[in-house]
Amino acid sequence: MSTKIRLQRHGKKGQPFYHIVVADGRAPRDGRYIERIGTYNPLTNPAAVVLNFDRALYWVNCGAIPTDTAHSLLQREGVYLKKHLLGGIAKGAFTEAEADRRFAAWKEEKERRLSDCRTAAINAERANAKLRLEAESKVREAKAAVVEEKRRAIAEKEREEREAAEAAAAAEAAANADVAETSAESEAATETPAEA
């Protein structure tokens, strides 16, 4: 029986979520497994891996063969580095304290790189949001300028109509005054010969 460390797919369509399992090589992908040793979520940035480190190391030492993706995940989490360091201890190349120090240094460096990656992603998102906000404000200003131009045109048109109406009213008033004056003159002219 060949034992494999592989991924079982879970999650919705288009939103994968994986369980990292130890299973018989003859079992189906999402079928029976011996032990679940962790989870893998590729949708987060960076991808989230939760792994029972001790059990993963136990199964790797027992000879379980990981698939390519599972191998890269185990390597990323340091299982193979720990196996290598334990082999060095067994050969007497260095002490257990030295192995622990090397592993702690590697883990600290890995955490720093992950932190830098998260910070870079957050900064990129903020910069992108700032650019989108600037573009949106430019569009808003352009729309406001167009609306202001239309409002000015309407106000100018209303002012011209008002001036034209006032001029027409003044002309009509002047015409009415002239008519009244001429009618008054004609009445006065008609009355004057009667007196003479």
PyMOL commands that set and color helices and strands:
alter all, ss='L'
color gray80, all
select helices_A, chain A and resi 53-62+68-77+79-91+96-195
alter helices_A, ss='H'
color red, helices_A
select strands_A, chain A and resi 3-12+15-24+35-41+48-51+65-66
alter strands_A, ss='S'
color yellow, strands_A
deselect
rebuild
show_as cartoon
